[in-house]
Amino acid sequence: MVRKEFDLKITEKRDEATDAVTLKLEIPENLQEEFKAEAGQFIGVTAQINGEAVHRSYSLSSSPLEGNFQEISIKKVLNGKMSTYLVDEVKEGQTLKVVPPSGHFYKESENEKNHVMFAAGSGVTPMLSIIRYLKEKKPNDQISLFYWNKTVKSTMFHKELNELMREMPKLHVYWGYTQENIEGCDFTQRVCDKDLKSCFYNWSVSLKTPVFYLCGPESFMSIIEVFLGTKGYDSSQIRKENFFINVEPVKAPAESIDEDGKVLVGDKSLEKIKSGSEAKGVAVLDGDKIEVEFQDEETILESLLRSGENPPYSCMEGTCIACQCRVTEGLVSMPAETFLSEDELEEGLILSCQAFPKSKNVKVDFDDL
């Protein structure tokens, strides 16, 4: 199985904050269709670091309206092989192996929207991509960004976001700093119910339907999700992105684990097929219904790639969540320890790079996320 990667040149490297940089990647004319992006999508990056091939996913911070370049913005994390390499070592003129954009963080709408964004640290990168896009295409949409960092110096895009507020009357940025209290700071502690109530009063004055974007550590997003639930917002209004790879996988509840030590997702009333049995399926991808035959000991993602399809994926290790989809018919199994939460598994969400068909017919949807 071959990963669809392309060599892209780094034409610019610039500092964004303490231990954070933006890399500008040149998109040659012959690859511009391949790298056509949507706001808030991510790309897969591969680099050889000390003789080891390391794969990571990074959200685009650039607008998808830029055809001849894309930008990713990286903050160095403790013991992060790739982030340390990209921030400290990589130089302009070098090339990176890059998987084209994928993801469904932002969903286009004909109606005017109230975009409510919650970001922590480098979680702001897909938000900036969306804001830059909305500035050009949806100038009447309301945007509220609630953005937490440790200090001003550690805050990515601090200057640019202030400039964008001056240029965009409907953009409001609210700053949270957990390690300093300065003028202009709206929140002085980690995200909590008290601060979220204040956030609620700020975004709820708009009469436009809100859509929520969350990007940061799992604990950060969970607190916000619970709060939004208490305010009556539906899960369909909440979009999440999480590439904080240092989060530990969660073990599924014992009652969800079968005798083989796997977690079952989907219709558990169906009879499980035995190893070596034939299985067929349908995958909904970019609006198309794709028929696929699953081979023994082959994941759903591997089956789609073997069939010549181009589903979203990156790390192939179950950590980046790029290959997430939803089981709408049938039964599949996954490892008992996964980066998906118990609620997400109950909702039928799976990682296709780790999921195996366990019923004769399986249908998965990459669009319904």
C-alpha positions in Angstrom: 0.0 0.0 0.0 1.5 3.4 -1.1 0.8 6.6 0.7 -0.1 9.4 -1.7 2.7 11.8 -0.8 4.3 14.6 -2.7 7.6 16.6 -2.2 6.8 20.2 -1.4 9.4 22.9 -0.9 9.5 25.2 2.1 9.8 28.7 0.6 9.4 30.6 3.9 9.8 30.0 7.6 8.7 32.7 10.1 8.4 32.9 13.8 4.8 33.1 15.2 5.4 33.0 19.0 7.7 31.4 21.5 8.6 27.9 20.1 6.2 28.3 17.2 6.7 28.8 13.5 4.8 29.0 10.2 6.1 27.0 7.2 5.0 28.2 3.7 4.9 25.3 1.3 5.0 25.9 -2.5 2.3 24.2 -4.5 3.6 23.7 -8.1 1.1 24.3 -10.9 0.8 20.6 -11.8 -0.2 19.8 -8.2 -2.7 22.6 -7.5 -5.7 20.5 -8.3 -4.4 17.6 -6.1 -3.8 20.1 -3.2 -7.1 21.9 -3.6 -8.2 22.6 0.0 -11.2 23.6 2.1 -11.1 26.0 5.1 -9.8 24.3 8.2 -8.4 21.1 6.6 -5.2 19.4 7.5 -2.3 17.8 5.7 -0.1 14.9 6.5 3.6 15.5 6.9 6.4 12.9 6.8 10.1 13.6 7.6 13.1 11.4 8.2 14.3 12.2 11.8 17.4 10.3 13.0 16.8 7.6 10.5 13.1 7.1 11.5 10.1 8.0 9.2 7.8 10.2 11.4 4.3 11.0 10.3 2.1 13.8 11.8 -0.9 15.8 10.7 -1.0 19.6 10.8 -4.0 21.9 10.2 -3.6 24.5 7.5 -3.5 28.0 8.8 -3.7 29.5 5.3 -6.9 30.3 3.4 -7.9 27.7 0.9 -8.2 30.6 -1.6 -4.4 30.7 -1.9 -3.7 28.4 -4.9 0.1 28.4 -5.2 1.0 27.9 -1.5 -0.3 26.4 1.7 0.9 27.2 5.3 1.1 25.1 8.4 1.8 26.5 11.8 3.6 24.4 14.4 4.2 24.8 18.1 6.9 22.7 19.7 5.6 20.2 22.2 7.5 18.4 24.9 9.3 15.3 23.5 7.6 16.0 20.1 9.9 14.5 17.5 8.2 16.2 14.5 7.4 19.5 16.1 10.9 19.9 17.5 12.4 19.1 14.0 10.1 21.5 12.2 10.5 24.4 14.7 14.3 24.0 15.4 15.9 22.3 12.5 14.1 22.5 9.2 15.3 25.3 6.8 13.9 27.3 3.9 14.6 25.5 0.7 14.2 22.0 2.2 11.4 19.7 1.1 8.8 17.8 3.1 6.7 14.8 2.0 3.1 15.9 2.2 -0.2 14.1 1.9 -2.9 16.4 0.3 -5.5 18.2 2.4 -8.4 16.3 4.0 -10.9 16.8 6.8 -14.4 18.1 7.5 -13.9 20.7 10.2 -15.6 23.5 8.3 -18.9 23.0 6.5 -20.0 25.4 3.8 -23.5 27.0 4.2 -25.5 29.3 2.0 -27.0 31.0 5.1 -25.2 33.5 7.3 -23.8 31.9 10.4 -22.6 32.7 13.9 -19.2 31.0 14.1 -18.2 30.4 17.7 -14.6 29.2 18.1 -12.8 27.8 21.1 -9.0 27.2 20.7 -6.1 26.4 23.0 -2.5 27.0 21.9 -1.8 25.7 18.4 -5.5 24.7 18.2 -6.0 28.2 16.7 -4.4 27.2 13.4 -7.6 25.8 11.7 -9.6 28.7 13.1 -7.3 31.1 11.4 -7.7 29.3 8.1 -11.5 29.6 8.5 -11.3 33.2 9.5 -9.2 34.1 6.5 -11.6 32.3 4.3 -14.7 34.0 5.8 -13.1 37.4 5.4 -13.2 37.0 1.7 -16.2 34.8 1.1 -18.6 35.5 4.0 -18.0 39.0 5.3 -21.4 39.2 7.0 -21.0 36.1 9.1 -20.4 36.7 12.8 -17.2 35.3 14.3 -16.3 34.9 18.0 -12.9 33.4 18.9 -12.2 32.4 22.5 -8.5 31.7 22.6 -6.5 30.4 25.6 -2.7 30.5 26.0 -0.2 30.6 28.8 1.2 34.1 28.0 1.0 36.8 25.3 4.5 35.7 24.1 3.4 32.1 23.7 0.2 33.2 21.7 0.3 32.3 18.0 -1.0 35.0 15.6 -1.5 37.6 18.4 -0.6 40.5 16.1 -2.5 39.2 13.0 -5.7 38.5 14.9 -5.7 42.0 16.3 -5.2 43.3 12.8 -8.0 41.1 11.5 -10.3 42.5 14.2 -9.7 46.0 12.9 -10.4 44.9 9.3 -13.4 42.7 10.1 -16.1 44.4 12.2 -17.9 41.1 12.8 -14.8 39.4 14.2 -14.3 39.4 18.0 -11.4 37.7 19.7 -11.4 37.1 23.5 -8.1 36.3 25.1 -7.4 33.9 27.9 -3.9 33.7 29.6 -3.4 31.2 32.4 0.0 32.4 33.6 -0.4 36.2 33.5 -3.1 38.9 34.0 -2.6 41.9 31.8 -4.7 44.6 30.3 -6.9 43.3 27.5 -7.0 39.8 29.0 -10.6 38.4 29.2 -9.9 35.2 31.1 -7.1 34.5 33.7 -7.5 30.7 34.3 -8.0 27.5 32.4 -11.4 27.1 30.7 -14.2 26.6 33.3 -17.9 27.0 33.6 -17.7 30.5 35.0 -15.7 31.7 32.0 -17.9 29.8 29.6 -21.0 31.6 31.0 -19.3 34.8 30.1 -18.5 33.5 26.6 -22.2 32.5 26.2 -23.4 36.0 26.8 -21.0 37.3 24.2 -22.0 34.9 21.4 -25.7 34.5 22.2 -26.6 38.1 21.4 -26.4 37.2 17.7 -29.7 36.0 16.1 -27.8 33.9 13.6 -27.6 30.1 14.1 -24.4 29.3 16.0 -21.9 26.6 14.8 -19.2 25.7 17.3 -15.5 24.9 16.5 -13.3 23.2 19.1 -9.6 22.5 18.8 -7.3 21.8 21.7 -6.5 19.0 24.2 -9.3 16.5 24.8 -9.9 17.8 28.4 -10.3 21.3 27.1 -12.9 20.3 24.4 -14.8 18.0 26.8 -15.4 20.8 29.3 -16.8 23.0 26.5 -18.9 20.2 25.0 -20.6 19.5 28.4 -21.3 23.2 28.8 -22.8 23.5 25.3 -25.0 20.5 26.1 -26.4 22.2 29.2 -27.4 25.2 27.0 -29.4 22.9 24.7 -27.1 22.9 21.7 -27.2 19.8 19.6 -24.0 17.8 18.8 -24.6 18.4 15.1 -23.7 22.1 15.8 -20.3 21.2 17.3 -17.2 20.6 15.1 -14.0 19.2 16.7 -10.4 18.8 15.7 -7.7 17.2 17.8 -4.1 16.6 16.7 -2.6 16.6 20.2 -0.9 13.3 19.7 0.5 13.1 23.3 -3.0 12.4 24.6 -3.2 8.8 26.0 -5.6 6.4 24.3 -8.7 5.5 26.3 -9.8 1.9 27.0 -13.3 1.1 26.0 -15.8 0.0 28.7 -15.6 -3.7 29.6 -19.2 -4.3 28.4 -18.2 -3.1 24.9 -15.3 -5.5 24.5 -15.9 -8.9 22.9 -14.2 -12.2 23.7 -11.3 -11.4 21.3 -10.5 -8.2 23.3 -11.9 -5.9 20.6 -14.5 -3.1 20.9 -17.5 -3.6 18.7 -19.1 -0.6 17.0 -22.4 -0.7 15.1 -25.3 -3.1 15.2 -24.3 -5.5 18.0 -27.3 -7.8 17.3 -25.8 -9.0 14.1 -23.9 -12.3 14.0 -20.2 -11.8 13.7 -18.5 -13.3 10.7 -15.5 -15.6 11.1 -12.0 -14.9 10.0 -11.6 -15.6 6.3 -15.3 -14.9 5.5 -16.3 -12.6 2.7 -17.7 -9.1 3.5 -18.9 -6.3 1.3 -19.6 -2.7 2.0 -20.4 0.8 0.9 -18.5 3.9 1.8 -20.0 7.4 1.5 -17.1 9.7 0.5 -17.6 13.3 -0.8 -21.2 12.5 -1.6 -20.4 9.4 -3.6 -21.5 5.8 -2.6 -18.5 3.5 -3.2 -18.9 -0.2 -3.2 -16.0 -2.2 -1.8 -15.1 -5.8 -1.1 -13.2 -6.4 2.1 -10.4 -8.9 2.2 -9.4 -10.9 5.2 -7.2 -9.1 7.8 -7.6 -5.9 5.9 -8.9 -2.7 7.6 -11.6 -0.6 6.0 -9.1 2.1 5.1 -6.8 -0.5 3.5 -9.7 -1.9 1.4 -10.6 1.5 0.1 -7.0 2.3 -0.8 -6.5 -1.0 -2.5 -9.7 -0.2 -4.6 -8.1 3.0 -5.8 -10.2 5.3 -3.7 -8.9 8.4 -1.9 -10.4 8.5 1.7 -8.9 10.9 4.2 -6.0 9.5 6.2 -2.6 10.4 7.4 -0.7 8.6 10.2 -2.1 5.1 9.7 -1.5 4.5 13.4 -4.9 5.6 14.9 -3.6 8.8 16.5 -4.3 11.6 14.1 -8.0 10.8 13.7 -7.8 11.9 10.1 -9.5 8.7 8.8 -12.5 9.0 11.1 -15.9 7.9 9.7 -19.3 6.7 11.0 -20.7 3.1 10.9 -24.3 3.5 9.6 -25.0 -0.2 8.9 -23.4 -3.4 10.0 -20.8 -4.2 12.7 -17.0 -3.5 12.9 -14.3 -4.1 15.5 -11.5 -1.9 16.7 -8.7 -2.1 19.3 -10.0 -1.8 22.9 -7.7 1.1 23.4 -8.5 4.0 21.1 -8.2 7.8 20.8 -12.0 8.0 20.4 -14.1 8.6 23.5 -16.8 6.3 24.8 -19.5 8.7 23.6 -18.0 8.8 20.1 -17.9 5.0 19.9 -21.6 4.8 21.0 -22.4 7.3 18.2 -20.8 4.9 15.7 -17.6 6.8 15.1 -14.6 4.7 14.2 -11.0 5.1 12.9 -11.0 3.4 9.5 -7.3 2.6 9.7 -8.0 0.4 12.8 -11.5 -0.9 11.9 -12.3 -4.4 10.6 -15.7 -5.5 9.2 -17.4 -8.0 11.5 -20.7 -8.5 9.5 -21.4 -9.6 6.0 -22.4 -6.1 5.0 -21.0 -2.8 6.3 -21.7 0.8 5.4 -19.5 3.7 6.6 -19.9 7.4 6.0 -16.9 9.8 5.9 -19.2 12.8 5.3 -21.5 12.5 8.3 -19.2 13.7 11.1 
